[in-house]
Amino acid sequence: MAELYCTARSLYLHTTELIEHPLEGVISGGEPDFERLAAEVRGFIRAQRVRGPLYVGLSAEYVLLRTAPFPRLEGFPLAEAVLAEAERSPFWGQHELIVDYELLDPIDEHRQRVLFAAIPAEGVYALNRQLRPRRMEPLPLAIWRASFETLADRESWIVLEALTNSMALFEQGRLVDFRQLAHPLEDGGRALADEVARSLQLFGRYEPVEAAWLFGLPEPPLAPEGLPAREVIQSAQPAVLKEAAWKKAPPWLDLRPRRRHLGEGLPAEAQRALLWSSLWLALGLAGYAGLSALLGQQRAINDGLRRDVARLESVRPQEEAPLPEGVTAALFKRVGAALPEGAWLDGVQVDELKLVLRGRALDPVAPQKLAHNLEAPPAWTQWDPEDEDYAWEVALELPQQTW
């Protein structure tokens, strides 16, 4: 396993030791040349004979990383709103973007703060085609996750990291907000300390934090005098990032191309149409299983025209099995309306007693919201490490006929 950190000026590769490789000509006119970056990285890791899974962290010159407030409403199209917000960027908005996001703590009853990242699609495809990274994300995230191992017992802390010249505030083990700093961390000085103090106030904190973690490669940034922290810790050890780079814990975003599941991203009307088609397919397959066994026997004893005739007879339309009591159009409309944001259907099973809904979700809370909306028992969920989402199942009891 190897970790690669890409900045505008250097590549930092860590396997058992840190190796720095200078970059030139990758950023032109403020715009990254992803094909050239991918070629540089590929040549560099080949020269170092790197094999196995590769982590890629990208600095702010290659990827947009922001926080923004969004409405906290049931049914609000958050994914579309995040993409629209990313496209408002004067530079990044001119590209087709790949976006990922993560929910932070609510601001109030009606607003939710969201951490999101965006990268030009052509850049993702260039890097993925030449490098096949196991994980690709904005560079500060691995450093932020690493701070938990060092400062987990602190109530509050800030991370000042020199690779992207950013500052992040954490309280109660949660990311509050972050921003890019105007003063270079490498220079230190009172002006930097004053900017950090003003940034804390922008984040809504007016007291010093318990600790400040200053991280850089290959050297830690200078600790400026007057930093609003009771303790200052400096680090330039890439080994502390190794576990954090691969850890799937907040905050983390994935910018690799991801296979879309059946129904993902479709509007509610299309989801309901998919639900109906899945139902009829399930009923049809139940009857077809018995016919398939008979067809197998016929293939063994018939040939030529008799085989064709037998096959035509086997698919002759038969009387459709009626739907169980309680399975109505109104029920499926209710299911479609109850689907929360971030969950989608990819299967359904029906019998005389219950309707079993199966699907996928980006987080484990969405299936529980669906079960709650349908007044059904709690949903079964399971993390799928291969597809990096959650499989879920909700069983809805059907109304029984009373005599």
VOMIMI-259025 format. One record per residue (C-alpha): residue number from 1; chain; y, x, z. Coordinates in pm, whole numbers, padded with zeros to 5 digits, m for minus. Each point is the difference from the previous one (the first is absolute). Layout:
<pt seq="NUM" mol="A" north="Y" east="X" up="Z"/>
...
//
This chain:
<pt seq="1" mol="A" north="00000" east="00000" up="00000"/>
<pt seq="2" mol="A" north="00346" east="00127" up="m00092"/>
<pt seq="3" mol="A" north="00353" east="m00123" up="00067"/>
<pt seq="4" mol="A" north="00280" east="00053" up="m00251"/>
<pt seq="5" mol="A" north="00366" east="m00060" up="00088"/>
<pt seq="6" mol="A" north="00238" east="m00017" up="m00299"/>
<pt seq="7" mol="A" north="00374" east="00059" up="00040"/>
<pt seq="8" mol="A" north="00267" east="00063" up="m00264"/>
<pt seq="9" mol="A" north="m00021" east="00376" up="00046"/>
<pt seq="10" mol="A" north="m00353" east="00077" up="00119"/>
<pt seq="11" mol="A" north="m00362" east="m00102" up="00022"/>
<pt seq="12" mol="A" north="m00172" east="00051" up="00335"/>
<pt seq="13" mol="A" north="m00381" east="00004" up="m00010"/>
<pt seq="14" mol="A" north="m00205" east="00000" up="00318"/>
<pt seq="15" mol="A" north="m00375" east="00045" up="00024"/>
<pt seq="16" mol="A" north="m00067" east="00256" up="00272"/>
<pt seq="17" mol="A" north="00340" east="00167" up="m00041"/>
<pt seq="18" mol="A" north="00339" east="m00093" up="m00145"/>
<pt seq="19" mol="A" north="00084" east="00124" up="m00351"/>
<pt seq="20" mol="A" north="00344" east="m00052" up="m00152"/>
<pt seq="21" mol="A" north="00062" east="m00021" up="m00376"/>
<pt seq="22" mol="A" north="00357" east="m00018" up="m00139"/>
<pt seq="23" mol="A" north="00094" east="m00276" up="m00244"/>
<pt seq="24" mol="A" north="00248" east="00033" up="m00284"/>
<pt seq="25" mol="A" north="00104" east="m00244" up="m00270"/>
<pt seq="26" mol="A" north="m00180" east="m00300" up="00149"/>
<pt seq="27" mol="A" north="00325" east="m00180" up="00091"/>
<pt seq="28" mol="A" north="00244" east="m00027" up="m00291"/>
<pt seq="29" mol="A" north="00324" east="m00195" up="00028"/>
<pt seq="30" mol="A" north="m00124" east="m00147" up="00326"/>
<pt seq="31" mol="A" north="m00307" east="m00151" up="m00170"/>
<pt seq="32" mol="A" north="m00352" east="00134" up="00063"/>
<pt seq="33" mol="A" north="m00228" east="00105" up="m00286"/>
<pt seq="34" mol="A" north="m00332" east="m00131" up="00132"/>
<pt seq="35" mol="A" north="m00205" east="00144" up="m00288"/>
<pt seq="36" mol="A" north="00134" east="00346" up="00077"/>
<pt seq="37" mol="A" north="m00048" east="m00050" up="00374"/>
<pt seq="38" mol="A" north="m00363" east="m00105" up="m00056"/>
<pt seq="39" mol="A" north="m00060" east="00304" up="m00224"/>
<pt seq="40" mol="A" north="00156" east="00235" up="00257"/>
<pt seq="41" mol="A" north="m00207" east="m00147" up="00283"/>
<pt seq="42" mol="A" north="m00320" east="00008" up="m00205"/>
<pt seq="43" mol="A" north="00050" east="00366" up="m00091"/>
<pt seq="44" mol="A" north="00087" east="00088" up="00360"/>
<pt seq="45" mol="A" north="m00304" east="m00164" up="00162"/>
<pt seq="46" mol="A" north="m00231" east="00140" up="m00269"/>
<pt seq="47" mol="A" north="00132" east="00349" up="00068"/>
<pt seq="48" mol="A" north="m00078" east="m00054" up="00368"/>
<pt seq="49" mol="A" north="m00349" east="m00137" up="m00089"/>
<pt seq="50" mol="A" north="00058" east="m00321" up="00192"/>
<pt seq="51" mol="A" north="m00290" east="m00246" up="m00010"/>
<pt seq="52" mol="A" north="m00055" east="m00335" up="00162"/>
<pt seq="53" mol="A" north="00235" east="m00284" up="00103"/>
<pt seq="54" mol="A" north="00371" east="00062" up="m00048"/>
<pt seq="55" mol="A" north="00290" east="m00151" up="00197"/>
<pt seq="56" mol="A" north="00339" east="m00006" up="m00176"/>
<pt seq="57" mol="A" north="00325" east="m00054" up="00188"/>
<pt seq="58" mol="A" north="00315" east="m00045" up="m00212"/>
<pt seq="59" mol="A" north="00357" east="00067" up="00111"/>
<pt seq="60" mol="A" north="00300" east="m00224" up="m00065"/>
<pt seq="61" mol="A" north="00065" east="00159" up="m00341"/>
<pt seq="62" mol="A" north="m00320" east="m00162" up="m00131"/>
<pt seq="63" mol="A" north="m00029" east="m00328" up="00190"/>
<pt seq="64" mol="A" north="00231" east="m00265" up="00144"/>
<pt seq="65" mol="A" north="m00054" east="m00069" up="00372"/>
<pt seq="66" mol="A" north="00209" east="m00265" up="00175"/>
<pt seq="67" mol="A" north="00009" east="m00261" up="00274"/>
<pt seq="68" mol="A" north="00164" east="m00338" up="m00054"/>
<pt seq="69" mol="A" north="00007" east="m00344" up="00167"/>
<pt seq="70" mol="A" north="m00176" east="m00292" up="m00171"/>
<pt seq="71" mol="A" north="m00031" east="m00371" up="00087"/>
<pt seq="72" mol="A" north="m00277" east="m00080" up="00245"/>
<pt seq="73" mol="A" north="m00119" east="m00328" up="m00151"/>
<pt seq="74" mol="A" north="m00342" east="m00149" up="m00068"/>
<pt seq="75" mol="A" north="m00075" east="00025" up="m00371"/>
<pt seq="76" mol="A" north="00286" east="00241" up="m00072"/>
<pt seq="77" mol="A" north="m00098" east="00221" up="m00302"/>
<pt seq="78" mol="A" north="00043" east="00328" up="00187"/>
<pt seq="79" mol="A" north="m00169" east="00224" up="m00258"/>
<pt seq="80" mol="A" north="00230" east="m00127" up="m00276"/>
<pt seq="81" mol="A" north="00305" east="00035" up="00225"/>
<pt seq="82" mol="A" north="m00087" east="00359" up="00091"/>
<pt seq="83" mol="A" north="m00042" east="00089" up="m00369"/>
<pt seq="84" mol="A" north="00335" east="m00164" up="m00080"/>
<pt seq="85" mol="A" north="00168" east="00198" up="00280"/>
<pt seq="86" mol="A" north="m00147" east="00327" up="m00133"/>
<pt seq="87" mol="A" north="00118" east="m00085" up="m00353"/>
<pt seq="88" mol="A" north="00359" east="m00030" up="00131"/>
<pt seq="89" mol="A" north="00009" east="00379" up="00037"/>
<pt seq="90" mol="A" north="00236" east="00139" up="m00268"/>
<pt seq="91" mol="A" north="m00244" east="00280" up="m00086"/>
<pt seq="92" mol="A" north="m00346" east="m00137" up="00075"/>
<pt seq="93" mol="A" north="00077" east="m00349" up="m00134"/>
<pt seq="94" mol="A" north="m00006" east="00121" up="m00361"/>
<pt seq="95" mol="A" north="m00374" east="00073" up="00027"/>
<pt seq="96" mol="A" north="m00308" east="m00217" up="00030"/>
<pt seq="97" mol="A" north="m00088" east="00047" up="00368"/>
<pt seq="98" mol="A" north="m00312" east="00006" up="00212"/>
<pt seq="99" mol="A" north="00086" east="m00126" up="00350"/>
<pt seq="100" mol="A" north="m00173" east="m00015" up="00337"/>
<pt seq="101" mol="A" north="00140" east="m00128" up="00329"/>
<pt seq="102" mol="A" north="m00074" east="m00037" up="00372"/>
<pt seq="103" mol="A" north="00142" east="m00246" up="00252"/>
<pt seq="104" mol="A" north="00198" east="00145" up="00289"/>
<pt seq="105" mol="A" north="00105" east="m00189" up="00314"/>
<pt seq="106" mol="A" north="00188" east="m00331" up="m00050"/>
<pt seq="107" mol="A" north="00379" east="00018" up="00021"/>
<pt seq="108" mol="A" north="00029" east="m00359" up="00125"/>
<pt seq="109" mol="A" north="m00165" east="m00339" up="m00051"/>
<pt seq="110" mol="A" north="00098" east="m00019" up="m00366"/>
<pt seq="111" mol="A" north="00003" east="00364" up="m00120"/>
<pt seq="112" mol="A" north="m00264" east="00271" up="m00032"/>
<pt seq="113" mol="A" north="00067" east="00371" up="m00061"/>
<pt seq="114" mol="A" north="m00223" east="00152" up="m00267"/>
<pt seq="115" mol="A" north="m00074" east="00363" up="m00084"/>
<pt seq="116" mol="A" north="m00064" east="00039" up="m00373"/>
<pt seq="117" mol="A" north="m00046" east="00271" up="m00260"/>
<pt seq="118" mol="A" north="00032" east="m00004" up="m00379"/>
<pt seq="119" mol="A" north="m00084" east="00253" up="m00270"/>
<pt seq="120" mol="A" north="00020" east="m00017" up="m00381"/>
<pt seq="121" mol="A" north="m00330" east="m00119" up="m00143"/>
<pt seq="122" mol="A" north="m00004" east="00280" up="m00257"/>
<pt seq="123" mol="A" north="00023" east="00252" up="00285"/>
<pt seq="124" mol="A" north="m00294" east="m00154" up="00184"/>
<pt seq="125" mol="A" north="m00215" east="m00001" up="m00313"/>
<pt seq="126" mol="A" north="00089" east="00361" up="m00082"/>
<pt seq="127" mol="A" north="m00089" east="00122" up="00349"/>
<pt seq="128" mol="A" north="m00311" east="m00216" up="00025"/>
<pt seq="129" mol="A" north="m00125" east="00108" up="m00343"/>
<pt seq="130" mol="A" north="00027" east="00374" up="00068"/>
<pt seq="131" mol="A" north="m00057" east="00021" up="00375"/>
<pt seq="132" mol="A" north="m00211" east="m00304" up="00102"/>
<pt seq="133" mol="A" north="00147" east="00006" up="00355"/>
<pt seq="134" mol="A" north="m00192" east="m00181" up="00271"/>
<pt seq="135" mol="A" north="00332" east="m00098" up="00156"/>
<pt seq="136" mol="A" north="00362" east="00006" up="m00120"/>
<pt seq="137" mol="A" north="00300" east="m00108" up="00207"/>
<pt seq="138" mol="A" north="00360" east="00090" up="00090"/>
<pt seq="139" mol="A" north="00012" east="00336" up="00176"/>
<pt seq="140" mol="A" north="00158" east="m00095" up="00336"/>
<pt seq="141" mol="A" north="m00280" east="m00242" up="00090"/>
<pt seq="142" mol="A" north="m00260" east="00266" up="00086"/>
<pt seq="143" mol="A" north="00258" east="00179" up="00216"/>
<pt seq="144" mol="A" north="00087" east="m00325" up="00176"/>
<pt seq="145" mol="A" north="m00368" east="m00073" up="00072"/>
<pt seq="146" mol="A" north="m00048" east="00355" up="00129"/>
<pt seq="147" mol="A" north="00278" east="m00055" up="00252"/>
<pt seq="148" mol="A" north="m00217" east="m00260" up="00175"/>
<pt seq="149" mol="A" north="m00253" east="00269" up="00095"/>
<pt seq="150" mol="A" north="00272" east="00215" up="00157"/>
<pt seq="151" mol="A" north="00222" east="m00269" up="00152"/>
<pt seq="152" mol="A" north="m00233" east="m00294" up="00065"/>
<pt seq="153" mol="A" north="00087" east="m00003" up="00371"/>
<pt seq="154" mol="A" north="00375" east="m00031" up="m00067"/>
<pt seq="155" mol="A" north="00180" east="m00334" up="00000"/>
<pt seq="156" mol="A" north="00236" east="00111" up="m00275"/>
<pt seq="157" mol="A" north="00041" east="00295" up="m00234"/>
<pt seq="158" mol="A" north="00160" east="00111" up="m00325"/>
<pt seq="159" mol="A" north="m00155" east="00202" up="m00281"/>
<pt seq="160" mol="A" north="00228" east="00238" up="m00189"/>
<pt seq="161" mol="A" north="m00187" east="00152" up="m00293"/>
<pt seq="162" mol="A" north="00141" east="00252" up="m00244"/>
<pt seq="163" mol="A" north="m00228" east="m00070" up="m00299"/>
<pt seq="164" mol="A" north="00196" east="m00314" up="m00094"/>
<pt seq="165" mol="A" north="00292" east="00051" up="00245"/>
<pt seq="166" mol="A" north="m00062" east="m00332" up="00173"/>
<pt seq="167" mol="A" north="00017" east="m00145" up="00350"/>
<pt seq="168" mol="A" north="m00225" east="m00276" up="00140"/>
<pt seq="169" mol="A" north="00021" east="m00186" up="00333"/>
<pt seq="170" mol="A" north="m00313" east="m00117" up="00187"/>
<pt seq="171" mol="A" north="m00010" east="m00229" up="00302"/>
<pt seq="172" mol="A" north="m00310" east="m00124" up="00181"/>
<pt seq="173" mol="A" north="m00216" east="00168" up="m00261"/>
<pt seq="174" mol="A" north="00162" east="m00188" up="m00291"/>
<pt seq="175" mol="A" north="00230" east="00113" up="m00279"/>
<pt seq="176" mol="A" north="00344" east="m00157" up="00051"/>
<pt seq="177" mol="A" north="00182" east="00142" up="m00304"/>
<pt seq="178" mol="A" north="00077" east="00319" up="m00187"/>
<pt seq="179" mol="A" north="00269" east="00150" up="m00225"/>
<pt seq="180" mol="A" north="00072" east="00306" up="m00211"/>
<pt seq="181" mol="A" north="00241" east="00239" up="00172"/>
<pt seq="182" mol="A" north="00312" east="00130" up="m00171"/>
<pt seq="183" mol="A" north="00003" east="00331" up="00190"/>
<pt seq="184" mol="A" north="m00288" east="00238" up="m00085"/>
<pt seq="185" mol="A" north="m00238" east="00046" up="00292"/>
<pt seq="186" mol="A" north="m00042" east="00363" up="m00097"/>
<pt seq="187" mol="A" north="00368" east="00064" up="00087"/>
<pt seq="188" mol="A" north="m00006" east="m00159" up="00347"/>
<pt seq="189" mol="A" north="00339" east="m00009" up="00174"/>
<pt seq="190" mol="A" north="00206" east="m00250" up="00195"/>
<pt seq="191" mol="A" north="00074" east="m00211" up="m00308"/>
<pt seq="192" mol="A" north="m00374" east="m00066" up="m00041"/>
<pt seq="193" mol="A" north="m00034" east="m00101" up="00368"/>
<pt seq="194" mol="A" north="00294" east="m00240" up="m00039"/>
<pt seq="195" mol="A" north="m00158" east="m00158" up="m00310"/>
<pt seq="196" mol="A" north="m00329" east="m00049" up="00187"/>
<pt seq="197" mol="A" north="00189" east="m00170" up="00286"/>
<pt seq="198" mol="A" north="00182" east="m00231" up="m00244"/>
<pt seq="199" mol="A" north="m00330" east="m00080" up="m00171"/>
<pt seq="200" mol="A" north="m00154" east="m00106" up="00331"/>
<pt seq="201" mol="A" north="00290" east="m00241" up="00050"/>
<pt seq="202" mol="A" north="m00055" east="m00140" up="m00349"/>
<pt seq="203" mol="A" north="m00361" east="m00066" up="00104"/>
<pt seq="204" mol="A" north="00126" east="m00188" up="00310"/>
<pt seq="205" mol="A" north="m00070" east="00271" up="00260"/>
<pt seq="206" mol="A" north="00282" east="00136" up="00215"/>
<pt seq="207" mol="A" north="m00203" east="00210" up="00245"/>
<pt seq="208" mol="A" north="m00159" east="00342" up="m00067"/>
<pt seq="209" mol="A" north="m00367" east="m00007" up="m00095"/>
<pt seq="210" mol="A" north="m00264" east="00167" up="00213"/>
<pt seq="211" mol="A" north="m00093" east="00258" up="m00262"/>
<pt seq="212" mol="A" north="00102" east="00139" up="m00339"/>
<pt seq="213" mol="A" north="m00270" east="00148" up="m00227"/>
<pt seq="214" mol="A" north="00139" east="00243" up="m00257"/>
<pt seq="215" mol="A" north="m00248" east="00079" up="m00279"/>
<pt seq="216" mol="A" north="00025" east="00223" up="m00305"/>
<pt seq="217" mol="A" north="m00200" east="00225" up="m00234"/>
<pt seq="218" mol="A" north="m00039" east="00294" up="00007"/>
<pt seq="219" mol="A" north="00252" east="00023" up="00288"/>
<pt seq="220" mol="A" north="00119" east="m00270" up="00240"/>
<pt seq="221" mol="A" north="00362" east="m00117" up="m00031"/>
<pt seq="222" mol="A" north="00258" east="00130" up="00244"/>
<pt seq="223" mol="A" north="00057" east="m00200" up="00318"/>
<pt seq="224" mol="A" north="00371" east="m00095" up="m00001"/>
<pt seq="225" mol="A" north="00193" east="00003" up="00324"/>
<pt seq="226" mol="A" north="00082" east="m00347" up="00133"/>
<pt seq="227" mol="A" north="m00300" east="m00176" up="m00151"/>
<pt seq="228" mol="A" north="m00033" east="m00343" up="00176"/>
<pt seq="229" mol="A" north="m00350" east="00069" up="00140"/>
<pt seq="230" mol="A" north="m00126" east="00105" up="00344"/>
<pt seq="231" mol="A" north="m00260" east="00231" up="m00154"/>
<pt seq="232" mol="A" north="m00008" east="00188" up="m00331"/>
<pt seq="233" mol="A" north="m00329" east="00109" up="m00161"/>
<pt seq="234" mol="A" north="m00009" east="00218" up="m00312"/>
<pt seq="235" mol="A" north="m00304" east="00034" up="m00226"/>
<pt seq="236" mol="A" north="m00094" east="00161" up="m00330"/>
<pt seq="237" mol="A" north="m00378" east="m00027" up="00030"/>
<pt seq="238" mol="A" north="m00154" east="m00174" up="m00306"/>
<pt seq="239" mol="A" north="m00324" east="m00043" up="00194"/>
<pt seq="240" mol="A" north="00162" east="m00275" up="00208"/>
<pt seq="241" mol="A" north="00045" east="m00201" up="m00322"/>
<pt seq="242" mol="A" north="m00361" east="00032" up="m00120"/>
<pt seq="243" mol="A" north="m00149" east="m00288" up="00198"/>
<pt seq="244" mol="A" north="00317" east="m00209" up="m00028"/>
<pt seq="245" mol="A" north="00009" east="00036" up="m00380"/>
<pt seq="246" mol="A" north="m00337" east="m00174" up="m00035"/>
<pt seq="247" mol="A" north="00038" east="m00246" up="00289"/>
<pt seq="248" mol="A" north="00034" east="m00365" up="m00101"/>
<pt seq="249" mol="A" north="00235" east="m00104" up="00277"/>
<pt seq="250" mol="A" north="00360" east="m00127" up="m00008"/>
<pt seq="251" mol="A" north="00222" east="00097" up="m00155"/>
<pt seq="252" mol="A" north="m00193" east="00056" up="m00323"/>
<pt seq="253" mol="A" north="00047" east="m00099" up="m00363"/>
<pt seq="254" mol="A" north="m00224" east="00056" up="m00303"/>
<pt seq="255" mol="A" north="00162" east="00068" up="m00337"/>
<pt seq="256" mol="A" north="m00318" east="00048" up="m00202"/>
<pt seq="257" mol="A" north="m00090" east="m00256" up="m00268"/>
<pt seq="258" mol="A" north="m00205" east="m00272" up="00170"/>
<pt seq="259" mol="A" north="m00249" east="m00236" up="m00161"/>
<pt seq="260" mol="A" north="00118" east="m00359" up="00029"/>
<pt seq="261" mol="A" north="m00253" east="m00253" up="00129"/>
<pt seq="262" mol="A" north="m00070" east="m00336" up="m00152"/>
<pt seq="263" mol="A" north="00289" east="m00232" up="00084"/>
<pt seq="264" mol="A" north="00224" east="00265" up="00155"/>
<pt seq="265" mol="A" north="00366" east="m00061" up="m00077"/>
<pt seq="266" mol="A" north="m00059" east="m00333" up="m00175"/>
<pt seq="267" mol="A" north="00226" east="m00298" up="00077"/>
<pt seq="268" mol="A" north="m00130" east="m00284" up="00214"/>
<pt seq="269" mol="A" north="m00084" east="m00219" up="m00302"/>
<pt seq="270" mol="A" north="m00218" east="00272" up="m00149"/>
<pt seq="271" mol="A" north="m00166" east="00058" up="00338"/>
<pt seq="272" mol="A" north="m00095" east="m00369" up="00016"/>
<pt seq="273" mol="A" north="m00137" east="00011" up="m00355"/>
<pt seq="274" mol="A" north="m00205" east="00305" up="00096"/>
<pt seq="275" mol="A" north="m00130" east="m00185" up="00306"/>
<pt seq="276" mol="A" north="m00121" east="m00293" up="m00213"/>
<pt seq="277" mol="A" north="m00164" east="00227" up="m00258"/>
<pt seq="278" mol="A" north="m00175" east="00197" up="00277"/>
<pt seq="279" mol="A" north="m00133" east="m00326" up="00146"/>
<pt seq="280" mol="A" north="m00151" east="m00121" up="m00328"/>
<pt seq="281" mol="A" north="m00139" east="00344" up="m00069"/>
<pt seq="282" mol="A" north="m00170" east="00005" up="00340"/>
<pt seq="283" mol="A" north="m00156" east="m00343" up="m00061"/>
<pt seq="284" mol="A" north="m00107" east="00098" up="m00350"/>
<pt seq="285" mol="A" north="m00164" east="00322" up="00113"/>
<pt seq="286" mol="A" north="m00207" east="m00186" up="00258"/>
<pt seq="287" mol="A" north="m00161" east="m00212" up="m00273"/>
<pt seq="288" mol="A" north="m00022" east="00286" up="m00245"/>
<pt seq="289" mol="A" north="m00208" east="00213" up="00238"/>
<pt seq="290" mol="A" north="m00298" east="m00238" up="m00034"/>
<pt seq="291" mol="A" north="00036" east="m00019" up="m00379"/>
<pt seq="292" mol="A" north="00007" east="00380" up="m00025"/>
<pt seq="293" mol="A" north="m00346" east="00023" up="00156"/>
<pt seq="294" mol="A" north="m00140" east="m00250" up="m00254"/>
<pt seq="295" mol="A" north="00166" east="00183" up="m00286"/>
<pt seq="296" mol="A" north="m00164" east="00324" up="00109"/>
<pt seq="297" mol="A" north="m00344" east="m00158" up="m00030"/>
<pt seq="298" mol="A" north="00083" east="m00151" up="m00339"/>
<pt seq="299" mol="A" north="00113" east="00336" up="m00140"/>
<pt seq="300" mol="A" north="m00345" east="00141" up="00083"/>
<pt seq="301" mol="A" north="m00205" east="m00272" up="m00179"/>
<pt seq="302" mol="A" north="00220" east="m00097" up="m00294"/>
<pt seq="303" mol="A" north="00128" east="00187" up="m00302"/>
<pt seq="304" mol="A" north="00217" east="m00062" up="m00302"/>
<pt seq="305" mol="A" north="00118" east="m00354" up="m00053"/>
<pt seq="306" mol="A" north="m00186" east="m00138" up="00303"/>
<pt seq="307" mol="A" north="00193" east="00245" up="00222"/>
<pt seq="308" mol="A" north="00330" east="m00118" up="m00150"/>
<pt seq="309" mol="A" north="m00096" east="m00365" up="00045"/>
<pt seq="310" mol="A" north="m00102" east="00061" up="00360"/>
<pt seq="311" mol="A" north="00333" east="00173" up="00067"/>
<pt seq="312" mol="A" north="00195" east="m00292" up="m00147"/>
<pt seq="313" mol="A" north="m00198" east="m00243" up="00212"/>
<pt seq="314" mol="A" north="00069" east="00202" up="00315"/>
<pt seq="315" mol="A" north="00376" east="m00028" up="m00037"/>
<pt seq="316" mol="A" north="00002" east="m00368" up="m00090"/>
<pt seq="317" mol="A" north="00273" east="m00174" up="00204"/>
<pt seq="318" mol="A" north="m00135" east="m00157" up="00314"/>
<pt seq="319" mol="A" north="00148" east="m00234" up="00253"/>
<pt seq="320" mol="A" north="00258" east="00180" up="00213"/>
<pt seq="321" mol="A" north="m00064" east="00016" up="00372"/>
<pt seq="322" mol="A" north="00262" east="m00202" up="00190"/>
<pt seq="323" mol="A" north="00238" east="00181" up="00233"/>
<pt seq="324" mol="A" north="m00080" east="m00032" up="00371"/>
<pt seq="325" mol="A" north="00180" east="m00259" up="00205"/>
<pt seq="326" mol="A" north="00353" east="00116" up="00087"/>
<pt seq="327" mol="A" north="00047" east="00249" up="m00287"/>
<pt seq="328" mol="A" north="00297" east="m00157" up="m00177"/>
<pt seq="329" mol="A" north="00296" east="00107" up="m00209"/>
<pt seq="330" mol="A" north="00220" east="m00052" up="00306"/>
<pt seq="331" mol="A" north="m00210" east="00250" up="00196"/>
<pt seq="332" mol="A" north="00044" east="00272" up="m00261"/>
<pt seq="333" mol="A" north="00372" east="m00068" up="m00025"/>
<pt seq="334" mol="A" north="00014" east="00045" up="00377"/>
<pt seq="335" mol="A" north="m00187" east="00331" up="m00022"/>
<pt seq="336" mol="A" north="00229" east="00126" up="m00276"/>
<pt seq="337" mol="A" north="00312" east="m00091" up="00194"/>
<pt seq="338" mol="A" north="m00136" east="00171" up="00315"/>
<pt seq="339" mol="A" north="m00053" east="00341" up="m00165"/>
<pt seq="340" mol="A" north="00247" east="00246" up="00161"/>
<pt seq="341" mol="A" north="00177" east="00290" up="m00167"/>
<pt seq="342" mol="A" north="m00227" east="00302" up="m00048"/>
<pt seq="343" mol="A" north="m00330" east="m00192" up="m00025"/>
<pt seq="344" mol="A" north="m00189" east="m00125" up="m00303"/>
<pt seq="345" mol="A" north="m00327" east="m00175" up="m00081"/>
<pt seq="346" mol="A" north="m00290" east="00148" up="m00195"/>
<pt seq="347" mol="A" north="m00286" east="m00235" up="00092"/>
<pt seq="348" mol="A" north="m00102" east="m00335" up="00149"/>
<pt seq="349" mol="A" north="m00324" east="m00153" up="00127"/>
<pt seq="350" mol="A" north="m00054" east="m00366" up="00080"/>
<pt seq="351" mol="A" north="m00281" east="m00194" up="00167"/>
<pt seq="352" mol="A" north="m00032" east="m00333" up="00178"/>
<pt seq="353" mol="A" north="00154" east="00127" up="00325"/>
<pt seq="354" mol="A" north="00268" east="00255" up="m00082"/>
<pt seq="355" mol="A" north="00219" east="00165" up="m00264"/>
<pt seq="356" mol="A" north="m00012" east="00382" up="00022"/>
<pt seq="357" mol="A" north="00301" east="00183" up="m00148"/>
<pt seq="358" mol="A" north="m00028" east="00371" up="m00078"/>
<pt seq="359" mol="A" north="00268" east="00240" up="m00114"/>
<pt seq="360" mol="A" north="00201" east="00314" up="00055"/>
<pt seq="361" mol="A" north="00317" east="00081" up="00194"/>
<pt seq="362" mol="A" north="00238" east="00292" up="00042"/>
<pt seq="363" mol="A" north="00003" east="m00039" up="00380"/>
<pt seq="364" mol="A" north="m00234" east="m00162" up="00255"/>
<pt seq="365" mol="A" north="00262" east="m00249" up="00121"/>
<pt seq="366" mol="A" north="00022" east="m00202" up="m00324"/>
<pt seq="367" mol="A" north="m00358" east="m00142" up="00020"/>
<pt seq="368" mol="A" north="00063" east="m00105" up="00360"/>
<pt seq="369" mol="A" north="00317" east="m00181" up="m00115"/>
<pt seq="370" mol="A" north="m00207" east="m00180" up="m00265"/>
<pt seq="371" mol="A" north="m00258" east="m00107" up="00260"/>
<pt seq="372" mol="A" north="00279" east="m00119" up="00230"/>
<pt seq="373" mol="A" north="00171" east="m00194" up="m00282"/>
<pt seq="374" mol="A" north="m00330" east="m00174" up="m00084"/>
<pt seq="375" mol="A" north="m00084" east="m00063" up="00370"/>
<pt seq="376" mol="A" north="m00324" east="00193" up="m00058"/>
<pt seq="377" mol="A" north="m00181" east="00245" up="00231"/>
<pt seq="378" mol="A" north="00135" east="00360" up="00000"/>
<pt seq="379" mol="A" north="m00058" east="00187" up="m00324"/>
<pt seq="380" mol="A" north="m00256" east="00278" up="m00040"/>
<pt seq="381" mol="A" north="00164" east="00319" up="m00133"/>
<pt seq="382" mol="A" north="m00130" east="00346" up="m00086"/>
<pt seq="383" mol="A" north="00183" east="00309" up="m00126"/>
<pt seq="384" mol="A" north="m00121" east="00123" up="m00341"/>
<pt seq="385" mol="A" north="00065" east="00379" up="m00015"/>
<pt seq="386" mol="A" north="m00083" east="00018" up="m00371"/>
<pt seq="387" mol="A" north="00251" east="m00264" up="m00115"/>
<pt seq="388" mol="A" north="00233" east="00062" up="00298"/>
<pt seq="389" mol="A" north="00045" east="m00366" up="00088"/>
<pt seq="390" mol="A" north="m00167" east="m00262" up="00220"/>
<pt seq="391" mol="A" north="m00286" east="m00229" up="m00101"/>
<pt seq="392" mol="A" north="00020" east="m00335" up="00179"/>
<pt seq="393" mol="A" north="m00185" east="m00328" up="00040"/>
<pt seq="394" mol="A" north="00122" east="m00334" up="00134"/>
<pt seq="395" mol="A" north="m00241" east="m00289" up="00065"/>
<pt seq="396" mol="A" north="00155" east="m00346" up="m00016"/>
<pt seq="397" mol="A" north="m00211" east="m00284" up="00138"/>
<pt seq="398" mol="A" north="m00017" east="m00302" up="m00229"/>
<pt seq="399" mol="A" north="00064" east="m00351" up="00135"/>
<pt seq="400" mol="A" north="m00330" east="m00176" up="00057"/>
<pt seq="401" mol="A" north="m00069" east="m00357" up="m00103"/>
<pt seq="402" mol="A" north="m00038" east="m00232" up="00300"/>
<pt seq="403" mol="A" north="m00233" east="m00298" up="00002"/>
//
